[in-house]
């Protein structure tokens, strides 16, 4: 058990500005990701996202004309 404490021990005083910046960025991005998951999977938002369910299989985009620089 002591080896686990040594392995996960953090010397807060030895952390540099880059270490603190990285820690803050990871925490902010993690909080944003959790917030996004909660927003997307909230049952009240289902109708908002239901219209995008089959956007990959939409036939309207397949019938368009091929323009300059585009391939079919």
PDB file of N, CA, C and O in Angstrom:
ATOM      1  N   UNK A   1       0.827  -1.186   0.000  1.00  0.00           N
ATOM      2  CA  UNK A   1       0.000   0.000   0.000  1.00  0.00           C
ATOM      3  C   UNK A   1       0.874   1.253   0.000  1.00  0.00           C
ATOM      4  O   UNK A   1       0.504   2.270  -0.587  1.00  0.00           O
ATOM      5  N   UNK A   2       1.994   1.185   0.635  1.00  0.00           N
ATOM      6  CA  UNK A   2       2.887   2.337   0.705  1.00  0.00           C
ATOM      7  C   UNK A   2       3.450   2.680  -0.671  1.00  0.00           C
ATOM      8  O   UNK A   2       3.656   3.854  -0.979  1.00  0.00           O
ATOM      9  N   UNK A   3       3.699   1.672  -1.498  1.00  0.00           N
ATOM     10  CA  UNK A   3       4.240   1.941  -2.822  1.00  0.00           C
ATOM     11  C   UNK A   3       3.220   2.676  -3.694  1.00  0.00           C
ATOM     12  O   UNK A   3       3.604   3.498  -4.526  1.00  0.00           O
ATOM     13  N   UNK A   4       1.919   2.391  -3.515  1.00  0.00           N
ATOM     14  CA  UNK A   4       0.892   3.117  -4.256  1.00  0.00           C
ATOM     15  C   UNK A   4       0.852   4.581  -3.846  1.00  0.00           C
ATOM     16  O   UNK A   4       0.690   5.461  -4.691  1.00  0.00           O
ATOM     17  N   UNK A   5       1.001   4.846  -2.547  1.00  0.00           N
ATOM     18  CA  UNK A   5       1.030   6.231  -2.072  1.00  0.00           C
ATOM     19  C   UNK A   5       2.228   6.978  -2.639  1.00  0.00           C
ATOM     20  O   UNK A   5       2.119   8.153  -2.987  1.00  0.00           O
ATOM     21  N   UNK A   6       3.351   6.316  -2.731  1.00  0.00           N
ATOM     22  CA  UNK A   6       4.537   6.955  -3.314  1.00  0.00           C
ATOM     23  C   UNK A   6       4.362   7.175  -4.807  1.00  0.00           C
ATOM     24  O   UNK A   6       4.821   8.183  -5.342  1.00  0.00           O
ATOM     25  N   UNK A   7       3.702   6.242  -5.485  1.00  0.00           N
ATOM     26  CA  UNK A   7       3.510   6.345  -6.930  1.00  0.00           C
ATOM     27  C   UNK A   7       2.571   7.496  -7.285  1.00  0.00           C
ATOM     28  O   UNK A   7       2.817   8.227  -8.244  1.00  0.00           O
ATOM     29  N   UNK A   8       1.499   7.656  -6.516  1.00  0.00           N
ATOM     30  CA  UNK A   8       0.511   8.687  -6.799  1.00  0.00           C
ATOM     31  C   UNK A   8       0.753   9.981  -6.016  1.00  0.00           C
ATOM     32  O   UNK A   8      -0.085  10.883  -6.052  1.00  0.00           O
ATOM     33  N   UNK A   9       1.847  10.084  -5.332  1.00  0.00           N
ATOM     34  CA  UNK A   9       2.157  11.288  -4.576  1.00  0.00           C
ATOM     35  C   UNK A   9       2.532  12.425  -5.529  1.00  0.00           C
ATOM     36  O   UNK A   9       3.229  12.204  -6.519  1.00  0.00           O
ATOM     37  N   UNK A  10       2.067  13.645  -5.228  1.00  0.00           N
ATOM     38  CA  UNK A  10       2.370  14.820  -6.041  1.00  0.00           C
ATOM     39  C   UNK A  10       3.079  15.857  -5.183  1.00  0.00           C
ATOM     40  O   UNK A  10       2.605  16.220  -4.106  1.00  0.00           O
ATOM     41  N   UNK A  11       4.199  16.319  -5.664  1.00  0.00           N
ATOM     42  CA  UNK A  11       4.932  17.380  -4.982  1.00  0.00           C
ATOM     43  C   UNK A  11       4.441  18.713  -5.541  1.00  0.00           C
ATOM     44  O   UNK A  11       4.960  19.214  -6.538  1.00  0.00           O
ATOM     45  N   UNK A  12       3.423  19.279  -4.874  1.00  0.00           N
ATOM     46  CA  UNK A  12       2.780  20.490  -5.372  1.00  0.00           C
ATOM     47  C   UNK A  12       3.741  21.674  -5.438  1.00  0.00           C
ATOM     48  O   UNK A  12       3.609  22.523  -6.319  1.00  0.00           O
ATOM     49  N   UNK A  13       4.698  21.743  -4.527  1.00  0.00           N
ATOM     50  CA  UNK A  13       5.633  22.861  -4.510  1.00  0.00           C
ATOM     51  C   UNK A  13       6.620  22.810  -5.676  1.00  0.00           C
ATOM     52  O   UNK A  13       7.164  23.841  -6.071  1.00  0.00           O
ATOM     53  N   UNK A  14       6.854  21.624  -6.228  1.00  0.00           N
ATOM     54  CA  UNK A  14       7.826  21.481  -7.302  1.00  0.00           C
ATOM     55  C   UNK A  14       7.205  21.688  -8.689  1.00  0.00           C
ATOM     56  O   UNK A  14       7.910  21.640  -9.698  1.00  0.00           O
ATOM     57  N   UNK A  15       5.904  21.914  -8.740  1.00  0.00           N
ATOM     58  CA  UNK A  15       5.252  22.078 -10.033  1.00  0.00           C
ATOM     59  C   UNK A  15       5.594  23.442 -10.643  1.00  0.00           C
ATOM     60  O   UNK A  15       5.576  24.464  -9.957  1.00  0.00           O
ATOM     61  N   UNK A  16       5.902  23.438 -11.925  1.00  0.00           N
ATOM     62  CA  UNK A  16       6.257  24.663 -12.627  1.00  0.00           C
ATOM     63  C   UNK A  16       4.996  25.300 -13.218  1.00  0.00           C
ATOM     64  O   UNK A  16       3.901  24.750 -13.110  1.00  0.00           O
ATOM     65  N   UNK A  17       5.168  26.457 -13.837  1.00  0.00           N
ATOM     66  CA  UNK A  17       4.045  27.146 -14.464  1.00  0.00           C
ATOM     67  C   UNK A  17       3.450  26.282 -15.579  1.00  0.00           C
ATOM     68  O   UNK A  17       2.231  26.255 -15.754  1.00  0.00           O
ATOM     69  N   UNK A  18       4.284  25.586 -16.322  1.00  0.00           N
ATOM     70  CA  UNK A  18       3.789  24.708 -17.385  1.00  0.00           C
ATOM     71  C   UNK A  18       2.973  23.557 -16.798  1.00  0.00           C
ATOM     72  O   UNK A  18       1.962  23.159 -17.377  1.00  0.00           O
ATOM     73  N   UNK A  19       3.396  23.026 -15.673  1.00  0.00           N
ATOM     74  CA  UNK A  19       2.637  21.956 -15.017  1.00  0.00           C
ATOM     75  C   UNK A  19       1.256  22.453 -14.589  1.00  0.00           C
ATOM     76  O   UNK A  19       0.260  21.765 -14.812  1.00  0.00           O
ATOM     77  N   UNK A  20       1.186  23.629 -13.982  1.00  0.00           N
ATOM     78  CA  UNK A  20      -0.080  24.194 -13.537  1.00  0.00           C
ATOM     79  C   UNK A  20      -0.983  24.520 -14.721  1.00  0.00           C
ATOM     80  O   UNK A  20      -2.192  24.297 -14.671  1.00  0.00           O
ATOM     81  N   UNK A  21      -0.382  25.051 -15.791  1.00  0.00           N
ATOM     82  CA  UNK A  21      -1.169  25.370 -16.983  1.00  0.00           C
ATOM     83  C   UNK A  21      -1.764  24.105 -17.577  1.00  0.00           C
ATOM     84  O   UNK A  21      -2.941  24.083 -17.937  1.00  0.00           O
ATOM     85  N   UNK A  22      -0.971  23.060 -17.682  1.00  0.00           N
ATOM     86  CA  UNK A  22      -1.473  21.793 -18.200  1.00  0.00           C
ATOM     87  C   UNK A  22      -2.569  21.216 -17.322  1.00  0.00           C
ATOM     88  O   UNK A  22      -3.555  20.680 -17.829  1.00  0.00           O
ATOM     89  N   UNK A  23      -2.406  21.321 -16.020  1.00  0.00           N
ATOM     90  CA  UNK A  23      -3.417  20.815 -15.096  1.00  0.00           C
ATOM     91  C   UNK A  23      -4.726  21.577 -15.257  1.00  0.00           C
ATOM     92  O   UNK A  23      -5.798  20.972 -15.292  1.00  0.00           O
ATOM     93  N   UNK A  24      -4.643  22.902 -15.356  1.00  0.00           N
ATOM     94  CA  UNK A  24      -5.847  23.714 -15.515  1.00  0.00           C
ATOM     95  C   UNK A  24      -6.530  23.403 -16.846  1.00  0.00           C
ATOM     96  O   UNK A  24      -7.755  23.290 -16.899  1.00  0.00           O
ATOM     97  N   UNK A  25      -5.754  23.264 -17.915  1.00  0.00           N
ATOM     98  CA  UNK A  25      -6.335  22.956 -19.221  1.00  0.00           C
ATOM     99  C   UNK A  25      -7.048  21.606 -19.188  1.00  0.00           C
ATOM    100  O   UNK A  25      -8.155  21.479 -19.712  1.00  0.00           O
ATOM    101  N   UNK A  26      -6.432  20.608 -18.584  1.00  0.00           N
ATOM    102  CA  UNK A  26      -7.062  19.281 -18.501  1.00  0.00           C
ATOM    103  C   UNK A  26      -8.351  19.348 -17.685  1.00  0.00           C
ATOM    104  O   UNK A  26      -9.349  18.738 -18.065  1.00  0.00           O
ATOM    105  N   UNK A  27      -8.347  20.070 -16.584  1.00  0.00           N
ATOM    106  CA  UNK A  27      -9.548  20.167 -15.757  1.00  0.00           C
ATOM    107  C   UNK A  27     -10.666  20.920 -16.473  1.00  0.00           C
ATOM    108  O   UNK A  27     -11.827  20.519 -16.391  1.00  0.00           O
ATOM    109  N   UNK A  28     -10.331  22.011 -17.177  1.00  0.00           N
ATOM    110  CA  UNK A  28     -11.346  22.780 -17.897  1.00  0.00           C
ATOM    111  C   UNK A  28     -11.929  21.955 -19.037  1.00  0.00           C
ATOM    112  O   UNK A  28     -13.147  21.916 -19.210  1.00  0.00           O
ATOM    113  N   UNK A  29     -11.076  21.293 -19.818  1.00  0.00           N
ATOM    114  CA  UNK A  29     -11.570  20.474 -20.919  1.00  0.00           C
ATOM    115  C   UNK A  29     -12.401  19.295 -20.421  1.00  0.00           C
ATOM    116  O   UNK A  29     -13.387  18.922 -21.057  1.00  0.00           O
ATOM    117  N   UNK A  30     -12.020  18.715 -19.307  1.00  0.00           N
ATOM    118  CA  UNK A  30     -12.807  17.616 -18.731  1.00  0.00           C
ATOM    119  C   UNK A  30     -14.180  18.107 -18.293  1.00  0.00           C
ATOM    120  O   UNK A  30     -15.183  17.432 -18.525  1.00  0.00           O
ATOM    121  N   UNK A  31     -14.233  19.275 -17.663  1.00  0.00           N
ATOM    122  CA  UNK A  31     -15.517  19.833 -17.237  1.00  0.00           C
ATOM    123  C   UNK A  31     -16.389  20.173 -18.444  1.00  0.00           C
ATOM    124  O   UNK A  31     -17.596  19.932 -18.423  1.00  0.00           O
ATOM    125  N   UNK A  32     -15.787  20.731 -19.495  1.00  0.00           N
ATOM    126  CA  UNK A  32     -16.553  21.035 -20.710  1.00  0.00           C
ATOM    127  C   UNK A  32     -17.083  19.759 -21.366  1.00  0.00           C
ATOM    128  O   UNK A  32     -18.210  19.736 -21.860  1.00  0.00           O
ATOM    129  N   UNK A  33     -16.279  18.709 -21.371  1.00  0.00           N
ATOM    130  CA  UNK A  33     -16.703  17.446 -21.970  1.00  0.00           C
ATOM    131  C   UNK A  33     -17.869  16.840 -21.182  1.00  0.00           C
ATOM    132  O   UNK A  33     -18.840  16.371 -21.774  1.00  0.00           O
ATOM    133  N   UNK A  34     -17.776  16.850 -19.867  1.00  0.00           N
ATOM    134  CA  UNK A  34     -18.864  16.318 -19.043  1.00  0.00           C
ATOM    135  C   UNK A  34     -20.124  17.150 -19.249  1.00  0.00           C
ATOM    136  O   UNK A  34     -21.219  16.601 -19.363  1.00  0.00           O
ATOM    137  N   UNK A  35     -19.975  18.474 -19.297  1.00  0.00           N
ATOM    138  CA  UNK A  35     -21.123  19.348 -19.536  1.00  0.00           C
ATOM    139  C   UNK A  35     -21.753  19.094 -20.888  1.00  0.00           C
ATOM    140  O   UNK A  35     -22.978  19.103 -21.010  1.00  0.00           O
ATOM    141  N   UNK A  36     -20.938  18.868 -21.906  1.00  0.00           N
ATOM    142  CA  UNK A  36     -21.453  18.575 -23.239  1.00  0.00           C
ATOM    143  C   UNK A  36     -22.199  17.248 -23.253  1.00  0.00           C
ATOM    144  O   UNK A  36     -23.267  17.145 -23.857  1.00  0.00           O
ATOM    145  N   UNK A  37     -21.651  16.233 -22.596  1.00  0.00           N
ATOM    146  CA  UNK A  37     -22.341  14.949 -22.511  1.00  0.00           C
ATOM    147  C   UNK A  37     -23.692  15.092 -21.813  1.00  0.00           C
ATOM    148  O   UNK A  37     -24.683  14.513 -22.258  1.00  0.00           O
ATOM    149  N   UNK A  38     -23.738  15.851 -20.733  1.00  0.00           N
ATOM    150  CA  UNK A  38     -24.997  16.042 -20.011  1.00  0.00           C
ATOM    151  C   UNK A  38     -25.999  16.759 -20.903  1.00  0.00           C
ATOM    152  O   UNK A  38     -27.175  16.396 -20.927  1.00  0.00           O
ATOM    153  N   UNK A  39     -25.543  17.781 -21.643  1.00  0.00           N
ATOM    154  CA  UNK A  39     -26.441  18.536 -22.511  1.00  0.00           C
ATOM    155  C   UNK A  39     -26.971  17.683 -23.663  1.00  0.00           C
ATOM    156  O   UNK A  39     -28.161  17.728 -23.977  1.00  0.00           O
ATOM    157  N   UNK A  40     -26.090  16.910 -24.289  1.00  0.00           N
ATOM    158  CA  UNK A  40     -26.502  16.117 -25.441  1.00  0.00           C
ATOM    159  C   UNK A  40     -27.427  14.973 -25.029  1.00  0.00           C
ATOM    160  O   UNK A  40     -28.409  14.704 -25.721  1.00  0.00           O
ATOM    161  N   UNK A  41     -27.140  14.309 -23.938  1.00  0.00           N
ATOM    162  CA  UNK A  41     -27.923  13.139 -23.548  1.00  0.00           C
ATOM    163  C   UNK A  41     -29.090  13.472 -22.623  1.00  0.00           C
ATOM    164  O   UNK A  41     -29.752  12.565 -22.119  1.00  0.00           O
ATOM    165  N   UNK A  42     -29.351  14.758 -22.394  1.00  0.00           N
ATOM    166  CA  UNK A  42     -30.495  15.150 -21.588  1.00  0.00           C
ATOM    167  C   UNK A  42     -31.771  14.822 -22.359  1.00  0.00           C
ATOM    168  O   UNK A  42     -31.893  15.206 -23.523  1.00  0.00           O
ATOM    169  N   UNK A  43     -32.715  14.130 -21.750  1.00  0.00           N
ATOM    170  CA  UNK A  43     -33.924  13.717 -22.478  1.00  0.00           C
ATOM    171  C   UNK A  43     -34.708  14.897 -23.076  1.00  0.00           C
ATOM    172  O   UNK A  43     -35.382  14.722 -24.091  1.00  0.00           O
ATOM    173  N   UNK A  44     -34.638  16.059 -22.487  1.00  0.00           N
ATOM    174  CA  UNK A  44     -35.363  17.209 -23.011  1.00  0.00           C
ATOM    175  C   UNK A  44     -34.801  17.714 -24.335  1.00  0.00           C
ATOM    176  O   UNK A  44     -35.511  18.391 -25.079  1.00  0.00           O
ATOM    177  N   UNK A  45     -33.560  17.406 -24.644  1.00  0.00           N
ATOM    178  CA  UNK A  45     -32.930  17.848 -25.884  1.00  0.00           C
ATOM    179  C   UNK A  45     -33.049  16.830 -27.002  1.00  0.00           C
ATOM    180  O   UNK A  45     -32.463  17.015 -28.069  1.00  0.00           O
ATOM    181  N   UNK A  46     -33.779  15.780 -26.783  1.00  0.00           N
ATOM    182  CA  UNK A  46     -33.871  14.719 -27.788  1.00  0.00           C
ATOM    183  C   UNK A  46     -34.454  15.223 -29.101  1.00  0.00           C
ATOM    184  O   UNK A  46     -33.953  14.883 -30.173  1.00  0.00           O
ATOM    185  N   UNK A  47     -35.506  16.030 -29.025  1.00  0.00           N
ATOM    186  CA  UNK A  47     -36.149  16.514 -30.246  1.00  0.00           C
ATOM    187  C   UNK A  47     -35.224  17.421 -31.048  1.00  0.00           C
ATOM    188  O   UNK A  47     -35.302  17.438 -32.277  1.00  0.00           O
ATOM    189  N   UNK A  48     -34.362  18.167 -30.393  1.00  0.00           N
ATOM    190  CA  UNK A  48     -33.425  19.053 -31.092  1.00  0.00           C
ATOM    191  C   UNK A  48     -32.435  18.259 -31.939  1.00  0.00           C
ATOM    192  O   UNK A  48     -32.088  18.670 -33.046  1.00  0.00           O
ATOM    193  N   UNK A  49     -31.985  17.129 -31.418  1.00  0.00           N
ATOM    194  CA  UNK A  49     -30.968  16.338 -32.099  1.00  0.00           C
ATOM    195  C   UNK A  49     -31.563  15.242 -32.986  1.00  0.00           C
ATOM    196  O   UNK A  49     -30.848  14.632 -33.781  1.00  0.00           O
ATOM    197  N   UNK A  50     -32.858  14.993 -32.853  1.00  0.00           N
ATOM    198  CA  UNK A  50     -33.483  13.930 -33.640  1.00  0.00           C
ATOM    199  C   UNK A  50     -33.435  14.253 -35.139  1.00  0.00           C
ATOM    200  O   UNK A  50     -33.355  13.342 -35.964  1.00  0.00           O
ATOM    201  N   UNK A  51     -33.484  15.528 -35.492  1.00  0.00           N
ATOM    202  CA  UNK A  51     -33.465  15.895 -36.908  1.00  0.00           C
ATOM    203  C   UNK A  51     -32.127  15.582 -37.568  1.00  0.00           C
ATOM    204  O   UNK A  51     -32.062  15.484 -38.793  1.00  0.00           O
ATOM    205  N   UNK A  52     -31.076  15.425 -36.802  1.00  0.00           N
ATOM    206  CA  UNK A  52     -29.746  15.128 -37.347  1.00  0.00           C
ATOM    207  C   UNK A  52     -29.424  13.634 -37.322  1.00  0.00           C
ATOM    208  O   UNK A  52     -28.292  13.244 -37.608  1.00  0.00           O
ATOM    209  N   UNK A  53     -30.381  12.815 -36.992  1.00  0.00           N
ATOM    210  CA  UNK A  53     -30.136  11.381 -36.821  1.00  0.00           C
ATOM    211  C   UNK A  53     -29.596  10.729 -38.085  1.00  0.00           C
ATOM    212  O   UNK A  53     -28.668   9.924 -38.011  1.00  0.00           O
ATOM    213  N   UNK A  54     -30.154  11.057 -39.238  1.00  0.00           N
ATOM    214  CA  UNK A  54     -29.769  10.402 -40.478  1.00  0.00           C
ATOM    215  C   UNK A  54     -29.059  11.349 -41.436  1.00  0.00           C
ATOM    216  O   UNK A  54     -29.205  11.215 -42.651  1.00  0.00           O
ATOM    217  N   UNK A  55     -28.300  12.295 -40.918  1.00  0.00           N
ATOM    218  CA  UNK A  55     -27.670  13.279 -41.803  1.00  0.00           C
ATOM    219  C   UNK A  55     -26.641  12.634 -42.731  1.00  0.00           C
ATOM    220  O   UNK A  55     -26.365  13.187 -43.795  1.00  0.00           O
ATOM    221  N   UNK A  56     -26.077  11.510 -42.376  1.00  0.00           N
ATOM    222  CA  UNK A  56     -25.104  10.844 -43.239  1.00  0.00           C
ATOM    223  C   UNK A  56     -25.818  10.171 -44.405  1.00  0.00           C
ATOM    224  O   UNK A  56     -25.281  10.121 -45.511  1.00  0.00           O
ATOM    225  N   UNK A  57     -26.997   9.663 -44.175  1.00  0.00           N
ATOM    226  CA  UNK A  57     -27.736   8.926 -45.190  1.00  0.00           C
ATOM    227  C   UNK A  57     -28.749   9.789 -45.932  1.00  0.00           C
ATOM    228  O   UNK A  57     -29.655   9.261 -46.578  1.00  0.00           O
ATOM    229  N   UNK A  58     -28.609  11.100 -45.850  1.00  0.00           N
ATOM    230  CA  UNK A  58     -29.562  12.004 -46.477  1.00  0.00           C
ATOM    231  C   UNK A  58     -29.422  11.950 -47.996  1.00  0.00           C
ATOM    232  O   UNK A  58     -28.338  12.188 -48.527  1.00  0.00           O
ATOM    233  N   UNK A  59     -30.505  11.641 -48.693  1.00  0.00           N
ATOM    234  CA  UNK A  59     -30.468  11.498 -50.149  1.00  0.00           C
ATOM    235  C   UNK A  59     -30.438  12.832 -50.874  1.00  0.00           C
ATOM    236  O   UNK A  59     -30.085  12.876 -52.053  1.00  0.00           O
ATOM    237  N   UNK A  60     -30.795  13.911 -50.212  1.00  0.00           N
ATOM    238  CA  UNK A  60     -30.788  15.219 -50.875  1.00  0.00           C
ATOM    239  C   UNK A  60     -29.381  15.597 -51.333  1.00  0.00           C
ATOM    240  O   UNK A  60     -29.221  16.176 -52.407  1.00  0.00           O
ATOM    241  N   UNK A  61     -28.388  15.287 -50.556  1.00  0.00           N
ATOM    242  CA  UNK A  61     -27.011  15.621 -50.919  1.00  0.00           C
ATOM    243  C   UNK A  61     -26.487  14.742 -52.037  1.00  0.00           C
ATOM    244  O   UNK A  61     -25.572  15.148 -52.753  1.00  0.00           O
ATOM    245  N   UNK A  62     -27.032  13.562 -52.206  1.00  0.00           N
ATOM    246  CA  UNK A  62     -26.554  12.650 -53.242  1.00  0.00           C
ATOM    247  C   UNK A  62     -27.046  13.068 -54.632  1.00  0.00           C
ATOM    248  O   UNK A  62     -26.428  12.709 -55.634  1.00  0.00           O
ATOM    249  N   UNK A  63     -28.150  13.821 -54.704  1.00  0.00           N
ATOM    250  CA  UNK A  63     -28.731  14.203 -55.981  1.00  0.00           C
ATOM    251  C   UNK A  63     -28.204  15.537 -56.507  1.00  0.00           C
ATOM    252  O   UNK A  63     -28.626  15.972 -57.579  1.00  0.00           O
ATOM    253  N   UNK A  64     -27.324  16.179 -55.809  1.00  0.00           N
ATOM    254  CA  UNK A  64     -26.852  17.498 -56.247  1.00  0.00           C
ATOM    255  C   UNK A  64     -25.912  17.363 -57.440  1.00  0.00           C
ATOM    256  O   UNK A  64     -25.322  16.310 -57.684  1.00  0.00           O
ATOM    257  N   UNK A  65     -25.799  18.453 -58.163  1.00  0.00           N
ATOM    258  CA  UNK A  65     -24.894  18.461 -59.306  1.00  0.00           C
ATOM    259  C   UNK A  65     -23.456  18.554 -58.835  1.00  0.00           C
ATOM    260  O   UNK A  65     -23.163  19.125 -57.785  1.00  0.00           O
ATOM    261  N   UNK A  66     -22.573  17.987 -59.623  1.00  0.00           N
ATOM    262  CA  UNK A  66     -21.163  18.038 -59.296  1.00  0.00           C
ATOM    263  C   UNK A  66     -20.622  19.367 -59.797  1.00  0.00           C
ATOM    264  O   UNK A  66     -20.713  19.671 -60.987  1.00  0.00           O
ATOM    265  N   UNK A  67     -20.057  20.158 -58.890  1.00  0.00           N
ATOM    266  CA  UNK A  67     -19.546  21.466 -59.249  1.00  0.00           C
ATOM    267  C   UNK A  67     -18.058  21.423 -59.539  1.00  0.00           C
ATOM    268  O   UNK A  67     -17.436  20.361 -59.563  1.00  0.00           O
ATOM    269  N   UNK A  68     -17.505  22.605 -59.757  1.00  0.00           N
ATOM    270  CA  UNK A  68     -16.084  22.727 -60.060  1.00  0.00           C
ATOM    271  C   UNK A  68     -15.240  22.201 -58.905  1.00  0.00           C
ATOM    272  O   UNK A  68     -15.421  22.620 -57.761  1.00  0.00           O
ATOM    273  N   UNK A  69     -14.335  21.300 -59.192  1.00  0.00           N
ATOM    274  CA  UNK A  69     -13.428  20.774 -58.180  1.00  0.00           C
ATOM    275  C   UNK A  69     -14.017  19.687 -57.319  1.00  0.00           C
ATOM    276  O   UNK A  69     -13.361  19.222 -56.387  1.00  0.00           O
ATOM    277  N   UNK A  70     -15.228  19.267 -57.597  1.00  0.00           N
ATOM    278  CA  UNK A  70     -15.864  18.233 -56.789  1.00  0.00           C
ATOM    279  C   UNK A  70     -15.944  16.944 -57.596  1.00  0.00           C
ATOM    280  O   UNK A  70     -16.084  16.963 -58.818  1.00  0.00           O
ATOM    281  N   UNK A  71     -15.855  15.863 -56.908  1.00  0.00           N
ATOM    282  CA  UNK A  71     -16.015  14.556 -57.542  1.00  0.00           C
ATOM    283  C   UNK A  71     -17.228  13.869 -56.970  1.00  0.00           C
ATOM    284  O   UNK A  71     -17.654  14.166 -55.854  1.00  0.00           O
ATOM    285  N   UNK A  72     -17.762  12.986 -57.703  1.00  0.00           N
ATOM    286  CA  UNK A  72     -18.936  12.248 -57.243  1.00  0.00           C
ATOM    287  C   UNK A  72     -18.539  10.997 -56.517  1.00  0.00           C
ATOM    288  O   UNK A  72     -19.402  10.249 -56.058  1.00  0.00           O
TER     289      UNK A  72
END
